[in-house]
Structure formats: structure tokens, C-alpha cells
Amino acid sequence: MSTSTIIAGARKEGRSLLTEIEAKQVLEEAGVPVSPARLARTRDDAVKMAKELGYPIVLKIVSPQITHKSDVGGVALNLTSADEVGAAFDGIIASAKRHVPDATIEGVAVQRMEKPGIEVIVGMTKDPQFGPVLMFGLGGVLVEVLKDVAFRVVPINERDARQMVHEIKGFPLLEGYRGHDPADVARLEQLLIKVSQFIEQHPEVAELDLNPVFAYKDGALAVDARIVLD
């Protein structure tokens, strides 16, 4: 399904927030590396998709009304068998209905539990004066604690991307530390450029968050994605 079709469908339904599955689909189409996610509407769907993707598996609730999935028991991690996936599917659906009775539950997102890497964040918000502004920094909980981020106005070029990555105070973490592998900085820079191009081509995107992005020694992968439309 194309980006324009997905966005048009969300607007037709009166939604400003894309589901994680939709967000990853449009980003993947734009060339941004993402951990693929599939929508399971039934327990059997989830078990079948988990087998196709390969264990371990992560399940996440998919609902336009549920933004913070963990708060409603809507996430299950490190599932290693069909029985675990099936039980987790049932538990997630039940927990979401219990916490948010009026929510429209589309199903559960099924994705691989990717190997951990250095966590970084890529985001975008719209400034009233400058328009779309791209952000890069350390991800996970560190972004809230350290607030170590760099900003550039969209569109960015290769020089901007290189400066964004290098100017954060946590850059030494990306160079490798205490036996940890260094991050593939060139791939991070390309990811920033791809996101910038996506935002430039789709002005209807009001906010974007990729957190975390796992930075590896041989690539980068957005594990979670959030897109809000104007």
C-alpha cells in the first residue's frame, strides 16, 4: 500500500495518528530502515506471522486510541514459542479492553525482537517560524534524562547530517566504548537524510518519532515509529 493511500485512509477515518504498522510502511517506502511489523487480527494470525518472521517476537496492541501501549499492558517482549505468542495475544487484547473499554482495537502488531544496539532517536516537529525541524540524539530513556540532541531545519544535506551526529555530547558512545562495537555513523547520516526527504515530500506530517533506532556496527534500524498528521 502506497504512502498516499495510507495517509488518505487515515484522514478518511478522521485519524491524525498513524498506527505503528502504517508508520513503518510509509517510512520503509521512503527508504528508511525499519523493523517490519504485521497486523494480526486473531490469535492464529499472530502465531503464523511469528513463525514467518522468526523468534524471538514482540507483540504490541494496535489501536488509534492507545498511544502509550505499555501503560495498558499492550506490549509483550521476547516471546520464543507459538504457545507464548498465542497467550500473549490473548492477554494483550484483554488488558487493553480492560484499561480502555471504548478503544477501537484493530489487532496486535507482530514484529521481531531485534538485537540491541546503541539507542538513538530521530524526530521531527514543526516550528511556527521555521517549519519542520529535524532532531537527532541519544535514544531510549537517555533522551529524557540527558536531553543531548541536535536540530536542523528541513531539508538537510549530507553536511548537516554529519554535523548533527557529531555534535551531540554523547558522540563518543557512537565511536565504541568499553568493548562495545562502534556505530555505523555513515548509515545514521543516511537515515537522517532519508527522513528529511520523507518529511519534505509529505508536508501533511506534523510530528515524527523514531525511538529507539538501534545503531549497529553495520547499519541502523528503527524499532519503533510514530507519525502524526496535520
C-alpha positions in Angstrom: 0.0 0.0 0.0 1.4 3.4 -1.0 2.1 6.3 1.4 -0.6 8.5 -0.2 -3.2 5.7 0.2 -2.3 5.1 3.8 -2.4 8.8 4.7 -5.7 9.3 2.8 -7.2 6.3 4.6 -6.3 7.7 8.0 -7.8 11.1 7.1 -10.9 9.4 5.8 -11.3 7.7 9.2 -10.7 11.0 11.0 -7.4 9.9 12.4 -4.4 12.1 12.9 -2.2 9.3 14.3 -1.0 6.5 12.0 -0.7 3.1 13.6 2.8 1.8 14.1 2.3 -0.6 11.2 1.2 2.2 8.9 4.1 4.5 10.0 6.6 1.8 9.3 5.1 1.0 5.9 5.4 4.6 4.8 8.9 5.0 6.2 10.0 1.8 4.5 8.7 3.0 1.2 10.8 6.2 1.7 13.9 4.1 2.2 14.1 4.4 6.0 15.3 1.1 7.6 12.6 -0.2 10.0 11.9 -3.4 11.8 8.9 -4.8 9.9 5.6 -5.2 11.7 2.5 -7.1 10.6 -1.1 -6.7 11.8 -2.6 -9.8 13.4 -6.3 -9.7 13.9 -6.6 -13.1 15.5 -4.5 -15.4 17.7 -3.9 -17.8 14.8 -2.7 -14.8 12.7 -0.2 -13.9 15.4 1.2 -17.4 15.7 1.5 -17.8 11.9 3.2 -14.4 11.5 5.6 -15.1 14.4 6.7 -18.3 12.7 7.3 -16.5 9.4 9.2 -13.6 11.0 11.3 -15.8 13.3 11.7 -15.8 17.1 12.0 -14.1 19.5 8.9 -12.0 18.8 7.4 -8.7 20.2 3.6 -8.1 20.2 2.1 -4.6 20.6 -1.5 -3.5 20.7 -2.8 -1.6 17.7 -5.5 1.0 18.5 -6.0 4.6 17.4 -7.0 5.5 21.0 -4.0 3.9 22.7 -0.8 5.8 22.4 1.2 4.6 25.4 0.9 0.9 24.8 2.9 -0.3 27.9 0.7 1.7 30.2 -2.3 -0.6 29.4 -0.4 -3.9 29.3 -0.3 -3.7 25.5 3.3 -4.9 24.9 4.8 -8.4 25.2 8.6 -8.9 24.7 10.9 -11.8 23.9 8.3 -14.4 23.0 10.1 -17.6 22.0 7.3 -20.1 21.0 3.9 -20.3 19.4 2.3 -21.0 22.8 3.9 -17.8 24.3 2.7 -15.8 21.3 -0.8 -17.1 21.5 -1.1 -16.5 25.2 0.4 -13.0 24.9 -2.0 -12.1 22.1 -5.0 -13.0 24.3 -3.5 -11.2 27.3 -2.8 -8.0 25.4 -6.3 -7.8 23.9 -7.9 -8.5 27.3 -5.7 -5.9 29.1 -6.3 -3.2 26.5 -10.1 -3.7 26.7 -9.9 -3.6 30.5 -7.9 -0.4 30.6 -9.6 1.4 27.7 -13.1 -0.1 27.2 -14.1 2.3 24.5 -11.0 1.8 22.4 -11.2 0.5 18.8 -8.8 -2.4 18.8 -7.6 -3.3 15.3 -5.4 -6.2 16.4 -1.8 -6.7 17.5 1.4 -5.8 15.7 3.8 -8.7 15.3 7.5 -8.0 14.8 10.9 -9.5 15.5 12.7 -8.6 18.7 15.7 -7.1 17.2 19.2 -7.5 18.6 20.0 -4.5 20.8 22.3 -1.7 19.6 23.2 1.8 20.7 19.9 3.6 21.1 19.4 6.9 19.3 16.4 8.9 18.4 15.3 10.7 15.3 12.4 13.1 15.5 10.6 16.0 13.8 8.3 18.7 15.0 7.0 21.9 13.2 8.3 25.2 14.4 5.8 28.1 13.8 8.6 30.2 12.3 11.0 27.7 10.6 8.7 24.9 9.7 9.8 21.2 10.0 12.8 20.8 12.3 14.7 17.5 12.4 16.2 16.2 15.7 18.9 13.6 16.4 20.2 12.4 19.8 20.7 9.5 22.2 17.6 7.5 22.4 15.6 5.5 24.9 15.3 6.9 28.4 18.5 8.9 27.8 16.8 11.4 25.6 14.6 12.5 28.5 17.4 12.5 31.1 20.3 14.0 29.2 18.4 16.0 26.5 21.5 15.6 24.4 20.1 16.4 20.9 20.9 18.3 17.8 18.5 20.2 15.5 18.4 21.2 11.8 15.7 22.8 9.7 14.4 20.5 6.9 15.6 19.9 4.3 19.1 18.8 5.4 22.1 17.8 3.2 25.0 15.4 3.9 27.0 18.1 5.7 24.0 18.8 8.0 23.5 15.1 8.8 27.2 14.7 9.6 27.2 17.7 11.9 24.1 16.5 13.7 25.6 13.2 14.5 29.0 14.5 15.5 27.9 17.5 17.6 25.9 15.7 20.3 27.9 15.3 23.6 27.2 11.5 23.5 29.0 11.0 20.2 31.9 9.1 21.9 29.3 6.4 22.7 28.8 6.0 18.9 32.6 5.6 18.4 32.6 2.5 20.7 33.3 2.3 24.4 34.5 -0.4 26.9 34.5 -3.2 24.4 31.2 -2.2 22.7 31.2 -2.0 18.9 31.2 1.5 17.3 28.0 2.5 15.4 27.8 2.8 11.7 27.8 6.6 11.6 27.5 6.8 7.8 24.3 4.8 8.0 22.9 7.1 10.7 23.7 10.1 8.5 21.9 8.4 5.5 18.9 7.6 7.7 18.7 11.3 8.7 18.7 12.3 5.1 16.0 9.8 4.1 13.8 11.1 6.9 14.4 14.7 5.8 13.4 13.8 2.3 10.3 12.0 3.5 9.2 15.0 5.5 9.9 17.4 2.6 7.8 15.2 0.3 4.9 14.9 2.8 4.1 18.3 4.4 1.0 16.8 6.0 3.2 15.1 8.5 3.1 17.2 11.7 5.3 15.0 14.0 7.6 12.1 13.7 9.4 10.0 16.2 11.7 7.0 15.7 12.7 5.9 19.2 14.6 3.8 19.6 16.7 3.5 16.5 19.3 0.7 17.1 22.7 1.8 15.8 24.9 -1.2 14.8 28.4 -1.5 13.6 27.0 -2.4 10.2 23.7 -0.5 9.9 20.8 1.1 11.7 17.2 0.1 12.3 14.2 2.0 13.6 12.4 -0.4 16.0 9.5 1.9 16.9 7.9 4.6 14.8 5.2 7.2 15.4 3.7 9.6 12.8 1.2 12.4 13.5 -0.6 14.1 10.6 -1.7 17.7 10.5 
